[in-house]
Amino acid sequence: LFIGLSLVFANQFSGVNAISFYSKNLFLKIGLSDNVANRVNTGLGGINILAGLIIALPIKKIGVRYTYLASLFFVILSLGDRKS
């Protein structure tokens, strides 16, 4: 139960949904024009679709749990590599 709740918490509070929802506004606030912000936003959606299609095969082969744990491991590894 603890592992399941931890995985759901990490998924919901990772911020990916907020970035996807507000991405056009974020791109406009950093100084991009409306046309460029639309193009970058479309590219971001395309990258999300492509990533979903790429990960579909490993999920079928090794399972959702191990794929999710591996992705969390790499996120933790990339965040821990910061040098201040």
Order of alpha helices (4+ residues) and beta strands (2+ residues): alpha-alpha-alpha-alpha-alpha
